[in-house]
Amino acid sequence: MANLFNIHKIATLRFLSTTVTAITIAMIPNMASACACGCGVFNLGLPGLPSTFYKTKISLQYDYMNQNETQHGSSIVSGNLNPDKQIETNFFNLNIQHMFNHQWGIMAMIPYWNRHFVTDSNGSVGLTDASQGVSPQILTSNATVLSDIRIMGMYTGFSSDMSSGITFGLKLPTGPTNAGNYYQGGPIMDRDTQPGTGTNDLLLGGYKVGNESDWGWFTQILWRHALDSYQGYRPGDSVNLAVGAHYDGIESGTHLIPTLQLNYQWRGHDQGGGDAAYGNMNSGYSNLYITPGVQINLSSKWLLNTSVYLPIYRYANGYQQVAHFMANAGVTYQF
């Protein structure tokens, strides 16, 4: 019985080590000019929890988000009240994880963004163009660039099955802060919509997993804190929490493992880099998503995963653009 239990624990942790890429909670560069509420929601995106079976994992994850409706507080309001109209982003994350032994490992995420941004340069936050007696002047910006790389260490030596651990590391300022098209000598994208924040950020987190019969559960938390500012801009702190479960009872016959998560994210106000008139009042939020998904085990080394994030609660400071849903799909190779 002890041997069977250990085998089941290994299978559970093997699952978690790849599918927790779906626990992609927010490190969100919010639009200071009343734009974003989740611009980088998939940027946790590190290769997940450790495995007792494989030392190295390489994962490519694709995420999609189209922020095209306006949130004010806990309500959706007219888009005419927000100068920013759309932020459509394709995220491509290359995740690499290596465990040196059962106690220590290292993870890295290399993100690449394709972003389409639309704004009204004549707009005012909370007011319509008509009420101000002006006509819309629509500007568009596009950028396809590297974003901010994350490097983290992992300690998993609290128990022999590696079922709990802590993570620690940095988000590096590798992404540009002036990407995209320009208008009147400056980038159309505001600082908190740019692929890079320009700051070095501390990352601290932890995880815990468990299982019972054909069911398993997992939880993960991450705190991000900017250690400096760049050109007067400092992103707000964020706290991100994921709690989820998976069912392994049909895996042997179908190669499928269904998952269900709750993803919560909180982001504080940014400092600096905001609109001259409104500052950073339109940054910061709290979001809660329910996230169904599935992992497909093509073999012991090749795995596919997909999930969709559906908002069940959102609160945005000021006026910010949000998405109806967010989607994720990826492939992982482990050896």
N, C-alpha and C positions, 0 to 999 in steps of 0.2 A: 504493500500500500504506500509506503514512503516513497519508493521509486516512481510509482505512477503519479503521485502528487507532485514530485519534482519535475517530471516531464510536463505535466499540465502547467506548472508555473513557468517553465521555460517557453512553452507555446504562447502563453499569455503575454509574456514580456517580449517575445519576438513580434507578436502582433502590435503591441504598443510602440515598439521602437520605430515602426514605420508609419502607422496610421496617426500617431499623435502629431505628425505634420499637419493634420487637419485641425489640431488645437492651435490655430493660428489667431492669436488674440492681438489686440491693437497696439501698435506703436505709431500713433496717428499724427502726421504733420497737418494740423488743422489750418484752414484758411483764415488768416487774420482779417481779411476783408469779407467777412460773413459768408464763407463759402463752404468749408468742408466739415463733415462729421464722420470721419472714418477713412481719410485718404489713404492710409497705409495699413488697413485692418489686417492684412495677411502677413505683416512684416515680422511677426514673431518667427514663424516659418522655419525655425531651426529643426534639425533632422529628428527631433522627437526624443523619446525616452530610451534608455540603454537596453542592450540585449545581452543575455547570458550565453547566446549561441553564436552570434557573429561579431567580429571585431569592427568591421568597417561597413558603412552604408553610404551610398551616393544616391541622392534623390533629386529629381527635377519636378518642381511643382508649378502649375499654372493657375492663376487666380484672376477673376474678372469682377469688376465693380463699375456700375454706371450711376453716378450721383446726379440725378436730374429732377429731384423734387426738394422743396424747401421745408426745413424743420425749424419751428420756433417754440422753445420750451418742449412740451410733450405733444405738440400738435403739428400736423402738416398744414401749411398756409400757402397762399398764392405765391407763385414764383416771381411775380412782379415786385415783391418786397425784398428781393435779394438781387443785387447786381450780378452775381455769379450764377450762371445758368446750368452748366454741365461740367462734370469732371468724370471722364470715362477712362478707365485705366486697365491695362493688361499687365499683370505682374508675372515675371518669370524668375523663380528662385532656385538656384543651385545650392543644395544642402549637402554637407559632408560631415560625417561623424565617425570618429575612431576611438575605440576603447583600448587603452594601453594594458589594463588589467581589470579586475572586478571592482576596483576602487576609483580609478581615475580615467577620465576621457576628455576629449576636446571636440567641439562642434564649430562649424562655420556656415554662414549663410551669405551667398553672393547674389544680391537682387538686381534685376534688370527690369526697368519700367518702360512701358509705352503709354504715354498720357496725352489725352485730348482735352483741352480746357477752353471753355467759352464764357465770356463775361461781357457785361455792359459797362463801358467806361464812363457813361453819363449817369449811371444808377447811383442811388443812395440807399443805405441799409435801412429797412423798415418803411421806406417810402416808395411810391410808384413814380415812374418818370412823368406820367400825366399830372400828378399832383405838384410836381416841381416845374412843370412847364417846359420840359426838355424832351427831345426825341432819343430813342435808344441808339447807341453807337456800339455795335457788337464787334468784339475782338476775339480772335481765335489763336490759340497757341498749341503747338505739338512738340513733344519731346520723346525721344527714344534713347535712354541713357542708363548707365550704371547708377544705382542708388547706394545707400549707406550699408557697408558690409558689417556684419556682426561676427564676433569671435567670442566663444564662451568655453569655459572649463566646466567639468562636471565631477562631483564627488558622489560615489554610490556605495561607499563602504559601510553604511549603517547596518546592513544585513547581507547574508550570503546570497540571497536571491535577487539583490539589487532592486528591491521593490520600493525603495525610497531614496531620494537624493536631493542635492542642492546644485544649482547652476549659478555661475558668476562670470562676468565678462564685460565687454565694451561694444558699443556701437561706434564705428569709426566714421569720420567725416569724408567719405570717399565720393559721395554724390554731389553733383553741381548744385549751386544755389542761384544760378542765373540761366537755367536751361530754357529752351523754347524760343518762341518768336518775341520780337521787341516792338515797343510802341513808345514814341517820343523819348527815345534814348534809354529806356529801361525794360526789363522783362515783363511780359504781360502776366505771367504767373507770379502770385504773391509768394512771400518767403515760406509760408507754411503749406503751400501747394507744390513747392519745388521738390525734386527727388532727393535732395540732400538738405540737412538742417545746418550743416557747417559746424556742428558741435560734437564733442566726445561725450557719450552718454554711458553711465554705469548701468549694468543689467544684473539684477539679483533675482533668483527664483528658486523654486523647489517643486517636487512632484511626489506623489504616492499612488501606488497601484495595488490592486487586490483581485481575487477571483473566488467564485463559489460555483462548483459544478461547471455548467456550460456558460456561465455568465462571468464577466469581468468588469471592473470599474477602474477609473483613473481620475486624478485631479492634478492640475498644474497651475502654478501662479508665477507671474513675472512682474517685477517693478522696474521701471526705467526712470532715470534721473539724469538730466543734463549737468555735466560737471563744469561747463563753461558756456560762454555765449560767442556768437560770431556776427560781426557787424551790427551789434546791438540787439540781435535776436536770440532768444532762449526758449526752446519748446517746453511746454508744461510737462510736469511729471505724469506718468501713467501707471495704473495698476490693472492687471489683466488676469482673469481667473477662468479656467475651464474645468467643468465637471462632466464626466461622461461614462457611458457603459457600452459594452459590446457583447454580442451573442455568438458563441462559437459552435452551437449545436448543429448547424447545417453545413459547416465548413468542409467536412469530409466528403459529402456528396455533391456539393455545388461549388466549392472553392470560394464561397462568399462568407464574409463576416459583416453583418449589419452593425452600425454604430449609431449612437444618439448622444448629443452633447448639449450642454448649456454653456454659452460663452458670454462672460460679462466683461465690460471694459469701462474704465473711468479715465478721463483725461482732464488735467487741470488747465487753467488759463495759461496761454503763452505770455511771454514778456518781450516787448520790443518788436519791431518789424511789422506792426499793425498799420491799419489805415490811419492817416494823419488825423482824421476827425473822430474816429471811433475806437482807436487803440486796439486792444485785444478783447474787447467785450464779446466778440463773436467767436471766441475760441473756448474750448472745453466742453465736455459732454459726458454722459453715461449711457451705455447701450447694453441691452440684453438680447441675445439671439438663441434660438433653438436650431440645432444643426443635425439633421439626419444625414447619414452617409453610408458608404459600403467600401470594404476592402476586397479585392479580388486577388487570390493567391494563384498566380500563374504557375509557379513552381516554388521550391523552398527558397530560391534566391531572387526571383522576380515577382514584384507585387504592383498592383494598380490600386489607386484610391480615388474616391470622388465624394464630394459633400456639397450641400447648399446651406447657406446661412440665411435664416428667416427672422426678421426683427419682431420681437414681442413686446419690447419696451425701449423707448429712446427719449432722451432729454438733451436738448442742445441749448447752450447759452447763445443768446442773440438769434441770428438767422444764419442757418448753415444748410448746405446741400447734402442730401442723404440718398441712399440707394434702396430700391424696392427689395433687392436680394443681393447676395454675393455667392459666387460659385468657385469651387476648387476641384482640380483634378491633377493627378500626378503619377509618376512611375518611380519605383525604387529598386535598386540592385544592392544586395547585401552579400558579403563574403567574409 
